[in-house]
């Protein structure tokens, strides 16, 4: 989690890093889908379009 107050005070360093965003979204969907299904018997999906 990003602590904005530390960022404003200059007490935090940020750096760029490559990330597999579709993979992260798929993992979030997998975790949340099982929780939603378990609690409410409804489905949870996040449509992700592949990059060209």
N, C-alpha and C positions, 0 to 999 in steps of 0.2 A: 504494500500500500504506500502511496506517495504521501509524505508528510509535507504539506504546503508551507507550514510555518517554518520548518527547517530550510526549505528551499528559498523562501523569502529572506531568511537571515544569512543565506550563503553557506549554511552548515551541511550541505549535501552535495554530492557529486553525481551527475547524470552521465551516462555513456550510451552510445548506440550499440545495439546488438541485433543481429538478424534473428528472425523468429518465423516459424511456420504458422501463420495466423489461421489458415483453414484447419490445420491440425489441432491448434489450441481450441478453436470453436467446436470441432468435432468431439474433443475430450470433454469440454464443458457440457455439450449436449448429452453425451453418454452419461455423465454423472447426474445432471439435473433430470434427465429423462427417467432414470431409475427412481429418483426421489419422488418426482411428480406421480409416476405410475403407482408407486408404493403407497403414497399418501392419499391420492384422489382417484386413482384408476382412470386418469385421463392421459393423453399423450402430450409430449413436448418435443417440438422439432425446431431446428434452426436451418433454413435453407441457405446453402453456401454454393455460389456459382464459381466454377473453376476459372482461374485466370487464363487469359489467352496468351 
